[in-house]
Amino acid sequence: MENPVYLSHPGALASASSSAVPPLVDRFGRRVSYLRLSVTDKCDLRCTYCMPKGFSGFAEPESWLRFDEIQRVVAAFARMGTARLRLTGGEPLLRKNLPELVRQLAPLPGLQDISLSTNATQLHKHARQLYAAGVRRINVSLDSLDKACMEKITGRDSLAHIIAGLQAGKQAGFHPIKLNMVLMRGVNDHEVMRMAEFCFKEGFILRLIEAMPMGETGRNSQYMEVQALREQLVDKFGLVPLAEELGGGPARYWGLPDGSGSIGFISPISQHFCASCNRVRLSVDGTLYMCLGQDEKLALRPHLRAGIDDAGLDALIRQAIELKPERHEFATQPHKIIRFMSQTGG
């Protein structure tokens, strides 16, 4: 992982007012209302578009943000109007005592929504605890309903464990449960209709996602656009466009005419949504990334461990938000980002 950027010494930051805190707004007028927090870069799968096969260069546990440090950072974002938090990884359920972290974060003033992105292989063990702690929505990565295809994509026999996790999630009460399917030409594109029917039957929301060229793994993922498949799905199921927002993300949703199901389309490459980007990402080692497709970042961990106070932390985060670029450059400079998805956080 690249060396972090230090904007200033912790002690040199100006104080911020603790009352009537203005929201986080970047230099392009976008309000940052969504923080994606990676609690580990480790994963029990090796999805071909996410992590190189045989990779073992994970962050050392001593470099991870501790729970108390995570709580301080999330509290700072919440003070400045960031109401949505998503726990990500790697695979976040590999972080020990994750329900306890959720219990610490859920009562923070200003935080309105805690969600989780997971591959669901471990979800059957933790679903009830996570729901009781305060997680209400989950996104599950599921790229195929074919056992052999999933083994090819994920590097292990994973399908049965994921299906068991999905059922445990339903029983625990999570709603909505969204299934993220990364489209790969010649790999799983022939399964989209089957996946849509599965989701409609089970009450899940399917989201079709264009693969992003992050690192060599992402660039070799048989990219395909969502547009052609959207037209096929509209024709087959009579889908109609929905105006309703189904979470804080960039998906454009279409639904069944009777309102019984919906499908989201996420097109970061063919129809990017940078002009309305409302998020930043915090990696497990405390590096704040402003964009998946750019290098702007700021290391928070050294400041936290140097004893920065809350006013200083707020000011530091505001400085970081000023670095947020106008847009990614995946289309024009696909080789620019050498880190892969699990290093940044999903």
C-alpha positions as CSV (number, residue, x, y, z in Angstrom):
1,M,0.0,0.0,0.0
2,E,1.2,3.5,-0.8
3,N,2.7,5.7,1.9
4,P,0.0,7.9,3.5
5,V,-0.2,11.6,2.9
6,Y,0.3,13.8,6.0
7,L,-1.4,17.2,5.6
8,S,-0.1,18.7,8.8
9,H,1.1,17.9,12.3
10,P,-1.8,17.1,14.6
11,G,-0.9,20.0,16.9
12,A,-0.9,22.5,14.1
13,L,-4.6,22.2,13.3
14,A,-7.0,24.9,13.9
15,S,-9.8,24.4,16.4
16,A,-13.4,23.9,15.3
17,S,-16.5,25.0,17.0
18,S,-18.4,22.2,18.8
19,S,-21.8,23.9,18.3
20,A,-23.8,24.4,15.1
21,V,-21.2,22.3,13.2
22,P,-21.6,23.0,9.4
23,P,-21.9,19.9,7.2
24,L,-19.1,18.4,5.1
25,V,-19.2,19.9,1.7
26,D,-16.4,19.5,-0.8
27,R,-15.1,22.2,-3.2
28,F,-17.5,21.1,-5.9
29,G,-20.5,21.5,-3.7
30,R,-21.1,17.9,-2.9
31,R,-22.2,17.0,0.6
32,V,-20.5,14.0,2.1
33,S,-23.2,12.2,3.9
34,Y,-21.9,8.6,3.6
35,L,-18.9,6.9,5.1
36,R,-17.8,3.5,4.1
37,L,-15.7,1.9,6.8
38,S,-13.4,-1.0,6.2
39,V,-12.9,-3.0,9.4
40,T,-10.4,-5.5,7.8
41,D,-8.7,-6.0,4.4
42,K,-8.8,-9.8,4.9
43,C,-11.2,-12.0,3.1
44,D,-12.0,-15.7,3.0
45,L,-12.7,-15.5,-0.8
46,R,-10.5,-14.5,-3.7
47,C,-13.0,-13.0,-6.2
48,T,-11.2,-12.5,-9.5
49,Y,-12.1,-8.8,-9.8
50,C,-11.2,-7.9,-6.2
51,M,-8.0,-9.6,-4.9
52,P,-5.1,-11.2,-6.7
53,K,-4.9,-15.0,-6.5
54,G,-2.4,-16.0,-3.7
55,F,-2.3,-12.5,-2.2
56,S,-1.1,-12.5,1.4
57,G,0.1,-8.9,2.0
58,F,-2.6,-7.9,4.4
59,A,-2.3,-5.0,6.9
60,E,-0.8,-6.1,10.2
61,P,-3.4,-6.1,13.1
62,E,-1.3,-3.5,15.0
63,S,-1.9,-1.1,12.1
64,W,-5.7,-1.5,12.2
65,L,-7.8,1.2,13.8
66,R,-8.9,0.1,17.2
67,F,-12.6,0.2,18.1
68,D,-12.2,3.3,20.2
69,E,-10.4,5.0,17.3
70,I,-13.1,4.0,14.9
71,Q,-15.7,5.3,17.2
72,R,-14.0,8.7,17.4
73,V,-13.7,9.0,13.6
74,V,-17.3,7.9,13.0
75,A,-18.5,10.3,15.7
76,A,-16.6,13.2,14.0
77,F,-18.2,12.4,10.7
78,A,-21.6,12.2,12.3
79,R,-21.1,15.6,14.0
80,M,-20.6,17.0,10.5
81,G,-23.7,15.5,9.0
82,T,-22.6,12.1,7.7
83,A,-25.7,10.1,8.6
84,R,-25.0,6.8,6.8
85,L,-22.3,4.3,7.7
86,R,-21.5,1.1,5.8
87,L,-19.2,-1.5,7.3
88,T,-17.1,-3.1,4.6
89,G,-13.8,-5.1,4.0
90,G,-12.3,-7.3,2.8
91,E,-14.9,-9.4,4.5
92,P,-16.0,-7.5,7.6
93,L,-17.4,-10.6,9.4
94,L,-13.8,-11.7,9.8
95,R,-13.2,-8.9,12.2
96,K,-13.6,-10.2,15.7
97,N,-16.3,-8.8,17.9
98,L,-17.9,-6.9,15.1
99,P,-21.4,-6.8,16.8
100,E,-19.7,-5.1,19.8
101,L,-18.3,-2.4,17.4
102,V,-21.8,-1.8,16.1
103,R,-23.2,-1.5,19.6
104,Q,-20.6,1.2,20.2
105,L,-21.4,3.1,17.0
106,A,-25.2,2.8,16.9
107,P,-26.0,5.4,19.7
108,L,-23.7,8.1,18.2
109,P,-25.6,11.4,17.7
110,G,-26.4,12.1,14.1
111,L,-25.8,8.6,12.8
112,Q,-29.0,7.4,11.3
113,D,-28.2,4.2,9.4
114,I,-25.7,1.4,9.8
115,S,-25.4,-1.2,7.0
116,L,-23.1,-4.0,6.1
117,S,-21.5,-5.3,2.9
118,T,-20.6,-9.0,3.1
119,N,-20.0,-12.1,1.1
120,A,-22.3,-13.9,3.6
121,T,-20.1,-17.0,4.0
122,Q,-20.0,-16.2,7.8
123,L,-23.4,-14.5,8.1
124,H,-25.2,-17.5,9.5
125,K,-23.0,-17.2,12.6
126,H,-23.5,-13.5,13.2
127,A,-26.8,-12.4,11.7
128,R,-28.9,-12.2,14.9
129,Q,-26.2,-10.5,16.9
130,L,-25.6,-7.9,14.2
131,Y,-29.3,-7.1,13.9
132,A,-29.6,-6.8,17.6
133,A,-26.6,-4.5,17.7
134,G,-28.1,-2.1,15.2
135,V,-27.4,-3.2,11.6
136,R,-30.6,-3.1,9.6
137,R,-29.6,-3.4,5.9
138,I,-27.1,-5.7,4.2
139,N,-25.6,-6.0,0.8
140,V,-24.4,-9.5,-0.2
141,S,-22.0,-10.2,-3.0
142,L,-23.4,-13.0,-5.2
143,D,-22.2,-13.2,-8.8
144,S,-23.7,-16.5,-9.8
145,L,-26.2,-19.2,-8.8
146,D,-24.1,-21.9,-10.4
147,K,-21.8,-23.8,-8.0
148,A,-18.9,-24.3,-10.5
149,C,-19.1,-20.7,-11.7
150,M,-19.0,-19.3,-8.1
151,E,-16.0,-21.5,-7.4
152,K,-14.3,-20.1,-10.4
153,I,-15.0,-16.5,-9.4
154,T,-14.4,-16.8,-5.7
155,G,-11.6,-19.4,-5.6
156,R,-13.5,-21.8,-3.3
157,D,-16.7,-23.8,-3.0
158,S,-18.8,-20.9,-1.6
159,L,-22.3,-21.0,-3.0
160,A,-23.9,-23.1,-0.3
161,H,-22.4,-21.0,2.5
162,I,-23.7,-17.8,0.9
163,I,-27.2,-19.1,0.4
164,A,-27.2,-20.2,4.1
165,G,-26.1,-16.8,5.1
166,L,-28.8,-15.2,3.0
167,Q,-31.5,-17.3,4.7
168,A,-30.1,-16.4,8.1
169,G,-30.2,-12.8,7.2
170,K,-33.9,-13.0,6.3
171,Q,-34.7,-14.8,9.5
172,A,-32.8,-12.2,11.5
173,G,-34.9,-9.4,10.0
174,F,-32.6,-7.5,7.7
175,H,-34.4,-5.5,5.2
176,P,-33.7,-4.8,2.5
177,I,-31.2,-7.4,1.5
178,K,-29.5,-6.4,-1.7
179,L,-27.6,-8.9,-3.9
180,N,-24.6,-7.3,-5.7
181,M,-23.8,-9.1,-9.0
182,V,-20.6,-7.9,-10.8
183,L,-21.1,-8.4,-14.5
184,M,-18.4,-10.2,-16.3
185,R,-18.8,-10.9,-20.0
186,G,-18.6,-14.6,-20.8
187,V,-18.5,-15.5,-17.2
188,N,-21.8,-14.8,-15.6
189,D,-23.8,-12.5,-18.0
190,H,-25.9,-15.4,-19.1
191,E,-27.2,-15.8,-15.6
192,V,-28.8,-12.4,-15.1
193,M,-32.4,-13.5,-15.9
194,R,-32.1,-16.4,-13.5
195,M,-30.6,-14.2,-10.8
196,A,-33.5,-11.7,-11.3
197,E,-36.1,-14.4,-10.9
198,F,-34.3,-15.7,-7.8
199,C,-34.3,-12.3,-6.2
200,F,-38.0,-11.6,-7.0
201,K,-38.9,-14.9,-5.5
202,E,-36.9,-14.5,-2.4
203,G,-37.6,-10.9,-1.8
204,F,-34.1,-9.6,-2.4
205,I,-33.1,-6.6,-4.5
206,L,-30.7,-7.4,-7.3
207,R,-28.1,-4.9,-8.2
208,L,-26.1,-5.3,-11.4
209,I,-22.7,-3.6,-11.2
210,E,-20.0,-2.8,-13.8
211,A,-16.6,-4.0,-12.7
212,M,-14.2,-1.2,-11.9
213,P,-10.6,-1.4,-13.2
214,M,-8.9,-1.2,-9.8
215,G,-5.5,-2.8,-10.0
216,E,-4.7,-5.7,-12.3
217,T,-7.5,-7.8,-10.9
218,G,-10.1,-5.2,-11.8
219,R,-8.7,-4.5,-15.3
220,N,-8.8,-8.2,-16.1
221,S,-12.5,-8.7,-15.1
222,Q,-14.1,-9.0,-18.6
223,Y,-15.9,-5.7,-18.2
224,M,-19.3,-5.2,-19.7
225,E,-21.9,-2.3,-19.6
226,V,-25.2,-2.7,-17.8
227,Q,-27.2,-0.9,-20.5
228,A,-27.9,-3.8,-22.8
229,L,-28.9,-6.1,-19.9
230,R,-31.2,-3.4,-18.5
231,E,-33.1,-3.3,-21.8
232,Q,-33.5,-7.1,-21.8
233,L,-34.7,-7.0,-18.2
234,V,-37.2,-4.2,-18.9
235,D,-38.6,-6.2,-21.9
236,K,-38.8,-9.5,-20.0
237,F,-40.3,-8.2,-16.7
238,G,-42.0,-5.0,-17.8
239,L,-39.8,-3.0,-15.4
240,V,-40.6,0.7,-14.9
241,P,-38.2,3.4,-13.6
242,L,-38.4,4.1,-9.9
243,A,-37.9,7.6,-8.3
244,E,-37.6,6.2,-4.8
245,E,-34.2,6.1,-3.3
246,L,-33.3,2.6,-1.9
247,G,-30.3,3.6,0.2
248,G,-27.6,6.2,-0.1
249,G,-25.8,4.7,-3.1
250,P,-25.6,5.5,-6.8
251,A,-27.9,2.7,-8.1
252,R,-30.6,3.6,-10.6
253,Y,-33.6,1.4,-9.8
254,W,-36.3,-0.1,-12.0
255,G,-39.2,-2.1,-10.5
256,L,-41.9,-4.6,-11.3
257,P,-45.2,-2.8,-12.2
258,D,-47.0,-4.2,-9.1
259,G,-44.2,-3.0,-6.8
260,S,-43.2,-6.5,-5.6
261,G,-39.5,-6.3,-6.7
262,S,-36.8,-4.1,-8.1
263,I,-33.4,-4.1,-9.8
264,G,-30.7,-1.6,-9.4
265,F,-28.1,-0.7,-12.1
266,I,-24.7,0.7,-11.1
267,S,-22.7,2.0,-13.9
268,P,-19.5,3.7,-12.6
269,I,-17.8,3.4,-16.0
270,S,-20.4,3.8,-18.8
271,Q,-22.5,6.4,-17.0
272,H,-20.5,7.6,-14.0
273,F,-22.2,9.4,-11.1
274,C,-19.3,11.5,-9.9
275,A,-21.2,14.7,-9.9
276,S,-23.4,13.4,-7.1
277,C,-20.8,11.4,-5.2
278,N,-21.6,11.7,-1.5
279,R,-19.1,9.3,0.0
280,V,-15.5,8.7,1.2
281,R,-13.9,5.5,2.4
282,L,-11.8,4.8,5.5
283,S,-9.5,1.8,5.2
284,V,-8.7,-0.6,8.0
285,D,-5.4,1.2,8.7
286,G,-7.1,4.6,9.1
287,T,-6.4,6.0,5.6
288,L,-9.2,8.2,4.3
289,Y,-9.6,7.8,0.6
290,M,-11.5,10.4,-1.3
291,C,-12.2,8.5,-4.5
292,L,-11.8,4.9,-5.7
293,G,-10.3,6.1,-9.0
294,Q,-7.8,8.7,-7.7
295,D,-4.9,8.9,-5.3
296,E,-6.1,11.6,-2.9
297,K,-5.9,10.3,0.7
298,L,-5.1,11.2,4.2
299,A,-3.8,9.1,7.1
300,L,-5.8,9.6,10.3
301,R,-4.2,6.9,12.5
302,P,-1.0,8.9,13.3
303,H,-3.0,11.8,14.4
304,L,-5.4,9.7,16.5
305,R,-2.4,8.0,18.2
306,A,-0.7,11.4,18.7
307,G,-3.6,12.5,20.9
308,I,-5.5,14.8,18.5
309,D,-8.6,16.3,20.2
310,D,-12.1,16.3,18.7
311,A,-11.9,19.8,17.3
312,G,-8.6,19.0,15.6
313,L,-10.0,15.8,14.2
314,D,-12.9,17.6,12.7
315,A,-10.6,20.1,11.1
316,L,-8.4,17.4,9.7
317,I,-11.3,15.6,8.1
318,R,-12.5,18.9,6.6
319,Q,-9.0,19.4,5.1
320,A,-9.2,15.9,3.7
321,I,-12.6,16.5,2.1
322,E,-11.1,19.5,0.3
323,L,-8.9,17.0,-1.6
324,K,-11.9,15.1,-3.0
325,P,-11.5,15.1,-6.8
326,E,-14.2,16.1,-9.2
327,R,-14.3,12.6,-10.8
328,H,-12.5,9.3,-11.4
329,E,-10.4,8.7,-14.5
330,F,-11.1,5.0,-15.0
331,A,-12.0,5.5,-18.6
332,T,-9.1,7.7,-19.5
333,Q,-6.4,6.3,-17.2
334,P,-7.3,2.8,-16.3
335,H,-3.8,1.9,-15.1
336,K,-3.5,4.8,-12.7
337,I,-4.8,3.0,-9.6
338,I,-2.6,0.0,-8.7
339,R,-4.2,-0.8,-5.4
340,F,-7.1,-3.3,-5.6
341,M,-10.5,-3.1,-4.1
342,S,-10.0,-4.9,-0.9
343,Q,-7.2,-2.6,0.1
344,T,-9.4,0.5,-0.2
345,G,-12.6,-1.0,1.2
346,G,-15.6,-2.0,-0.9
